[in-house]
Structure formats: structure tokens, C-alpha cells
Amino acid sequence: MGRINTYILKQLLTMFGFFALVLVLIYWINRAVRLFDRLIADGQSALVFLEFTSLTLPWMIFAIAPIAGFAAVIYVVHRLVTDRELVVMQTAGLSVAQIAKPVWGFAVSLAVLTLVLSSILVPISQAQLHLRQMEVAENLTARLLTEGKFLTPSATITFYLRHITAEGQLEGVFLNDASSPGKNITYSAAKAFLVRSEVGPRLVLIDGVIQNLDLSSEKLAVTQFNDFVINIGQIVSPGGTAPKGAEHFTSLELIQKLVSAPDMTQSARFDMLYTLHQRLAGPLLSICLVLIGFAVMVTARYSRFGHWRPILMAVIYLILIKFIEGLCLDYSRQNHAALWVLYLPSLFGAVLSYSIIFKADQIWVSQKVPGV
């Protein structure tokens, strides 16, 4: 029995590595093309591109690991059925529950992998990526400090600076922002200062005017101000200067924050609790996906025409569970007292896989095994 378990587990791990590599490459190429265009357009080097893509790898592996595990168990069990190896195991007196032991080991290993990724590696990489995005945004902002030239860091942004004093004060500042649909906003100021903050660079305008043109109604609203602050980093590099969220902290750091800061806002507390529960529910769901794939395929009988029906049924179960997961995520996100809903997809998957395996065991017990 130990050799059989090792044989099945080895195949599962091998195929998991293969499917994970293929899915990560597909996902990485899809994201890398868009990231490459954006970074190169911003004047960044290829090293920055490689750094950014490497920092997204932990998240990619976490996202595709359950699907790769599901595909691996489908492939391995399908091959066992096709090669009549399951019939040999049945003849030897093994039940479905006994054959499922290496699958359980594989599922638990996959859950541990996803838990480590979601709780430690992904938050660390996302926090580092957030820091690098802020640095890139600051670099892009610094490139705007060119006297006497109209600069266009993007297709919707135009910036002009007349003079920079020795003290770092900006004089004669003009900024046109057409990034918002249906609006064209123009900022002009006699002087300004570029300052750093925890969430990226800020442009402080002094003694100026805001002209807000509504393109649909063609109405112009003019507002004078004594001082006005613009998130220049967000304009130049959208998404690069957003404040750090709960997803940028490891699970241990989130627990420490919840314990050490009882007076935090309800919204911040909920975001941390939601992130923690989501990181726990994900590994549990990966176990259920592996068991469902095994349960559906192990009940398939040998057929010379292939086993497309059980494979299709397993994929339908996968889509159904992922659909339920999406609904539960949205519902728990909107209802602060319903974090327990995050575990419903795992519960549904556990009940489904157990019922299929139990039914298969009953069939195997009552079935007369043909000679091999």
C-alpha cells in the first residue's frame, strides 16, 4: 500500500509542477505584455520590468495553484482509469477511501503551499511592489521638472513649468488633465512646491486657478484658490501611489495590528479581518477542488471512447464552486457581519466530494470485479 501511495503521489506532484508552470507562463505573458508597454512608455529600463514581473510571481502562483492541482488530479486519475490500474487496485481489495490517501496528502500539501503564499510571500512581494511603484511615480514626477518645455508624460496629461528657483520653488505652473471621461481640468498657479508623502509625491499649488470644462454640456467652471494640493504621482502613474492596504501586510502583522490597535476604525478592522479570513478560506477551497476532481474521475468506468463526460462534469463542478466563491466574496465584502460566508464554498465542496466518494465506495463494494 505504501508503494501505491508513493506512486500516485509522485505522479500528482509531477503533473502539478507541469500544469503550474504552463499556467504561470500563460498568465505571466498576458500580464507582462501590458506591463512592458506601460513601463517602456514611461521610460523605464528592462531591469525595472524584470523586477516588477518577478514581484508578481508569488501572486500568480497563488492564483493558479488550486487550478493546477485540480488539473493534475484529473489527469493522473484519468490515466489510472485508462490504464486499468484502478481495476487492479479494486481487485486487490482497496476501497476508494484507501486510494484517496495520497490524494489527501497532495491536497493538504497544496493547501499548505497556498497558505504560505497568501499569508507571507504574496504580502511581502506586494508590499515591495507597492514601494517600487511609488519610487517609479516619484521618478516620473521628477522628470517633469524641466523649465520652459511642455511635457506630456501620458496622452491625457500636459505639464509646463516656467522656472525653478534655487530654493526649489516652482514658478509659472500649468497642468492640463484630460484623463477623466467627459472632463478637461486645467490647473495654473503662480508658484508651487513638490513635496513627498507616505502615499507618493504631492504638488502644492499656491495662488492659482482651476478651470473645469464639462465636455458634454460645454460649460466652464472657474475656481480661484490660495493653496491647492494635487496627487501628482497618481496623475502621472495611475495606481502607483495608492495607500498601503491590508493585502500588503503578512497575516502575523495583521493579527498584531488588530491586537495592538483596538481603537482603529471599523472599516480598517473589517478590511484586516476580511483579508485574514480570505487567506484561510482559500487553502481550504483548494483541498475541496482536488478532492472533487478525484471523486468525479474515480467513479468513471473504462471506455474505449474516452472519459470526456466525467472530465466535463468535473469542470462544471469547478466552475460552479468558483461561481459560488465569487458570490460569497461579494456578499461578505458588503456585509461586515457575514465573514463566515467565505467558508461556504469549502463546505459545499467538502460535502459534494464526500458524497461522491461515499457513493463510489458503495458501488465498488457491491460491484463484481471482472478478471484482469
ChimeraX attribute file (.defattr): number of C-alpha atoms within 10 A of each C-alpha:
attribute: neighborCount
match mode: 1-to-1
recipient: residues
	/A:1	10
	/A:2	7
	/A:3	8
	/A:4	13
	/A:5	16
	/A:6	12
	/A:7	12
	/A:8	21
	/A:9	20
	/A:10	14
	/A:11	16
	/A:12	25
	/A:13	17
	/A:14	14
	/A:15	20
	/A:16	25
	/A:17	15
	/A:18	13
	/A:19	19
	/A:20	23
	/A:21	16
	/A:22	14
	/A:23	18
	/A:24	20
	/A:25	15
	/A:26	12
	/A:27	16
	/A:28	17
	/A:29	13
	/A:30	11
	/A:31	14
	/A:32	18
	/A:33	10
	/A:34	10
	/A:35	15
	/A:36	19
	/A:37	11
	/A:38	14
	/A:39	17
	/A:40	13
	/A:41	12
	/A:42	17
	/A:43	11
	/A:44	15
	/A:45	12
	/A:46	12
	/A:47	9
	/A:48	15
	/A:49	17
	/A:50	12
	/A:51	12
	/A:52	22
	/A:53	19
	/A:54	15
	/A:55	20
	/A:56	17
	/A:57	18
	/A:58	21
	/A:59	19
	/A:60	20
	/A:61	22
	/A:62	22
	/A:63	18
	/A:64	19
	/A:65	25
	/A:66	26
	/A:67	18
	/A:68	25
	/A:69	28
	/A:70	27
	/A:71	22
	/A:72	25
	/A:73	29
	/A:74	26
	/A:75	20
	/A:76	21
	/A:77	25
	/A:78	24
	/A:79	14
	/A:80	18
	/A:81	21
	/A:82	18
	/A:83	12
	/A:84	15
	/A:85	14
	/A:86	21
	/A:87	20
	/A:88	17
	/A:89	17
	/A:90	17
	/A:91	16
	/A:92	9
	/A:93	13
	/A:94	17
	/A:95	17
	/A:96	24
	/A:97	15
	/A:98	14
	/A:99	19
	/A:100	18
	/A:101	15
	/A:102	19
	/A:103	22
	/A:104	18
	/A:105	14
	/A:106	23
	/A:107	26
	/A:108	18
	/A:109	15
	/A:110	23
	/A:111	24
	/A:112	16
	/A:113	16
	/A:114	28
	/A:115	21
	/A:116	17
	/A:117	22
	/A:118	27
	/A:119	21
	/A:120	18
	/A:121	20
	/A:122	26
	/A:123	21
	/A:124	19
	/A:125	21
	/A:126	20
	/A:127	20
	/A:128	15
	/A:129	20
	/A:130	23
	/A:131	17
	/A:132	18
	/A:133	21
	/A:134	24
	/A:135	17
	/A:136	22
	/A:137	25
	/A:138	22
	/A:139	16
	/A:140	19
	/A:141	22
	/A:142	13
	/A:143	11
	/A:144	18
	/A:145	18
	/A:146	15
	/A:147	16
	/A:148	12
	/A:149	12
	/A:150	15
	/A:151	17
	/A:152	15
	/A:153	19
	/A:154	14
	/A:155	9
	/A:156	14
	/A:157	17
	/A:158	17
	/A:159	20
	/A:160	21
	/A:161	21
	/A:162	17
	/A:163	17
	/A:164	18
	/A:165	8
	/A:166	7
	/A:167	7
	/A:168	11
	/A:169	12
	/A:170	24
	/A:171	20
	/A:172	17
	/A:173	21
	/A:174	19
	/A:175	20
	/A:176	18
	/A:177	19
	/A:178	16
	/A:179	14
	/A:180	9
	/A:181	9
	/A:182	12
	/A:183	16
	/A:184	17
	/A:185	19
	/A:186	19
	/A:187	20
	/A:188	21
	/A:189	23
	/A:190	15
	/A:191	21
	/A:192	24
	/A:193	18
	/A:194	18
	/A:195	12
	/A:196	12
	/A:197	9
	/A:198	10
	/A:199	17
	/A:200	23
	/A:201	23
	/A:202	19
	/A:203	18
	/A:204	18
	/A:205	24
	/A:206	20
	/A:207	14
	/A:208	20
	/A:209	20
	/A:210	18
	/A:211	16
	/A:212	17
	/A:213	18
	/A:214	15
	/A:215	12
	/A:216	9
	/A:217	8
	/A:218	10
	/A:219	10
	/A:220	14
	/A:221	11
	/A:222	12
	/A:223	11
	/A:224	14
	/A:225	12
	/A:226	10
	/A:227	14
	/A:228	17
	/A:229	14
	/A:230	14
	/A:231	15
	/A:232	22
	/A:233	28
	/A:234	20
	/A:235	19
	/A:236	23
	/A:237	21
	/A:238	12
	/A:239	14
	/A:240	22
	/A:241	27
	/A:242	15
	/A:243	12
	/A:244	14
	/A:245	14
	/A:246	20
	/A:247	20
	/A:248	20
	/A:249	23
	/A:250	22
	/A:251	24
	/A:252	12
	/A:253	15
	/A:254	21
	/A:255	15
	/A:256	11
	/A:257	15
	/A:258	17
	/A:259	10
	/A:260	10
	/A:261	11
	/A:262	10
	/A:263	9
	/A:264	11
	/A:265	9
	/A:266	11
	/A:267	10
	/A:268	13
	/A:269	18
	/A:270	18
	/A:271	16
	/A:272	22
	/A:273	19
	/A:274	20
	/A:275	21
	/A:276	20
	/A:277	16
	/A:278	16
	/A:279	20
	/A:280	18
	/A:281	21
	/A:282	22
	/A:283	27
	/A:284	23
	/A:285	26
	/A:286	25
	/A:287	26
	/A:288	29
	/A:289	28
	/A:290	28
	/A:291	28
	/A:292	28
	/A:293	26
	/A:294	28
	/A:295	28
	/A:296	24
	/A:297	26
	/A:298	23
	/A:299	19
	/A:300	18
	/A:301	16
	/A:302	16
	/A:303	10
	/A:304	7
	/A:305	6
	/A:306	12
	/A:307	16
	/A:308	12
	/A:309	12
	/A:310	20
	/A:311	19
	/A:312	12
	/A:313	14
	/A:314	22
	/A:315	18
	/A:316	12
	/A:317	18
	/A:318	20
	/A:319	12
	/A:320	14
	/A:321	20
	/A:322	15
	/A:323	13
	/A:324	16
	/A:325	21
	/A:326	13
	/A:327	15
	/A:328	20
	/A:329	19
	/A:330	12
	/A:331	15
	/A:332	16
	/A:333	17
	/A:334	11
	/A:335	11
	/A:336	14
	/A:337	10
	/A:338	14
	/A:339	19
	/A:340	12
	/A:341	21
	/A:342	27
	/A:343	19
	/A:344	16
	/A:345	25
	/A:346	23
	/A:347	15
	/A:348	14
	/A:349	24
	/A:350	18
	/A:351	14
	/A:352	18
	/A:353	21
	/A:354	16
	/A:355	14
	/A:356	19
	/A:357	23
	/A:358	15
	/A:359	14
	/A:360	20
	/A:361	19
	/A:362	13
	/A:363	13
	/A:364	18
	/A:365	14
	/A:366	9
	/A:367	9
	/A:368	9
	/A:369	13
	/A:370	9
	/A:371	7
	/A:372	8
